[in-house]
Amino acid sequence: MVRQGREVLLTELHTSYVVKISKNTTSFEYYATEHFRLSGVYWGLSALYLLGTDDSLDKSELLDWVMSYYKDCGGFGASERNDPHLLYTLSALQILVMLDSLHLVDADKIVLYIKGLQQEDGSFVGDHTGEVDTRFSYCALASLRILNRLEDIDMKRAVEFIVKCQNFDGGYGSVPGNESHAGQVFTCVAALDIANALDRIDTDLLCWWLAERQTDSGGLNGRPEKLQDVCYSWWCLSALSILKRLHWIDQNKLIDFILDCQDEIDGGISDRPEDEVDVYHTFFGIAGLSLMGYKGLKPIDPTLALPCDVVDRLTK
Amino acid sequence: MSNECEISLGGNSHQHPKQRDVAHRIQQVHKEIFEKIVIMHGRPRVKDVGPQNPEKVKAAEKKAELFGELCRRVLEARQQRLFTVENLNMSSKLLQMNPEMYTVWNYRREYLESIIDKGGDEAVAAVKEELVVTERALFKNPKSYATFHHRRWVVSSGFCSLEHELDLVEKLLDADDRNFHGWGYRRCISKHMGLPVSRELEYSRKKIEQNFSNYSAWHHRSTLLPLQGKEQDEIEKSVGNLSSKAVHDIPLDTLEEEFQFVRQACYTDPLDQSGWFYHRWLLGCLGQHVRECTASQEEEKKTRVLNMLCEELTMCGEIHELEPRAKWPVLTAIQIEKAILHTSKEEEIEHHGIGKDVSWLVDVDPMRRNFYTDVAEMKADPWSIHA
């Protein structure tokens, strides 16, 4: 049951919400989220791109911003005051490719940076401090896919590491032995897709586990017995989509759940109905709707989390 | 001011007057700023009715300004590599509020690296202090990737007790038994300590007995069971090979014990997924024995496996009678019946089976109707007990 005023996707309101957020550079939230700002820019830009309203943002200003986060080593930091990290390097590349501006970066340099982060066992660290996580495997592979330089890392070992992270339930964790989590499932499945290694997945088992993330509310959770959350509309859905089992969840109920998470007064989407909205959930809610073919949205590629027409532009 | 919130900004006497003022102002509004910063999840939507309260607006601006100032000072110190006591103290406070500021952890790490490298009493003291800093950050924000990563690094220096880390993890998991950061950290520490598999199995049992719905503890158990009885170097090789496709040679005796253990979860709450997912995995392990049985001609083993399958089928039947609308016992029964069919013992199904098929599941669990249909039409087979 969708609350009054939220029965359809409120495109104009979400657009004005994202634009408003992008202009508010002295709020408490602005400082408190600086450590992932570049990802925030990617979420905002992508949301508007899918809505078809990305011209509402000043793209040259965005480009200046993004490029000011580019570090000497070839990686990007979350902001100009933050250290380089693989997470933000991917976000930067995703933004640049959406703005058709990959030529602004030195691909060789970035490739060298990413290559330097691969470990003996095939895993990737996020930066020189050495945190290992399958999220970083995804960031590395997706980045190299965008740059069309996948051959520059040890793909075989990268795959072997991800396979080691598979659990008893068919799902994936952040490192071998860690519990399955829908976010990690997305990163592992998408990474294996990029590596052409989907056959290493126990597809039926995993997709059944993912289907079981749908709760009575219609929303999806990230792990058994946890609360539903709009962001899992992306993490679970993209994996199901890549593995061609999107029909294993009730899409109508999920659509209603996402719509119900909208703020019909000020725009934006929240993690669950009646919570505070933010750009992250706004993007992932819209992305989930796009995957399910919601009318009026541009299609999104589940592996690279980029609009399909942008992915088509990439060198095959 | 409570102790928790108190800022020590270093010896005030040699502070520049302007710095003292900022420090003083931060302390004045500390109560508001030092609340845990919650972003993005679980914050109720609040709509102001009527015109904005100017006092409120001013207070919000002040809070933003001061927090911005704190960030500016710490991040500048980081960029200039200025490791004064005051800057380091401020960085510690900032991390308590906002622990995912990875650049600030990097700042502290750079400061510590040279001290730890030199070793001796100074290293021990520095490590001790850093453990306090990370512990404070953890108890305010137990789900921070950056904090755990930093602490792991500090602990890897070797200048502290790993037993203490286990205690810390126990406290964290007592507070939230589904904190996957905590569980991951526990696995990391216990590996460092070379803890026997039996100790970890015991811990997982304890957590499960506290709460059958603890999926994280059942998962932990699934990582340990294949390692039981193995030598250390075998453990090294086998970690991370738990895919359902990997062959598990878990002995029938062990499987029997585990079936008995998980039975309690299934009976206690038939609607809770956790025990049932673990149960499915056990059936998968049993499936390995089913495959071996049909390959060889060991009648005794065949009989034993069949009996075990029938026992589980009986359990499903009993729970189905207690909770007629619960899907898990029926879903499980259907899988077991498939496996029994494979051993060509249809009569056992008549005797023990529930007599429901996939169409019943569609009625009870309509959201996943397409999944059940695919299973019924043999387009999908997630359980492969009989493979």
Interface residues (C-beta under 8 A of the other chain):
Chain A: T26 S27 F28 E29 Y30 Y31 A32 T33 E34 H35 F36 G77 A78 R81 N82 D83 H85 D127 T129 G130 E131 D133 V163 K164 C165 Q166 N167 F168 D169 G170 G173 S174 V175 P176 G177 N178 E179 S180 H181 D202 D204 L205 C207 W208 W209 A211 E212 Q214 G218 R223 P224 E225 K226 D229 R245 H247 W248 I249 D250 K253 D263 I265 S270 D271 E274 D275 E276 V277 D278 Y280 H281
Chain B: I37 I39 M40 H41 G42 R43 P44 R45 V46 K47 A60 E61 K63 A64 E65 F67 G68 C71 L75 R78 Q79 N98 E100 M101 Y102 T103 W105 N106 R109 Y145 H149 W153 R178 F180 W183 G184 R187 S213 Y215 S216 H219 H220 S222 T223 V239 G240 N241 L242 S243 S244 K245 D272 Q273 S274 F277 Y278 W281 P366 M367 R368 R369 N370 F371 D374 A380 D381 P382 W383 S384
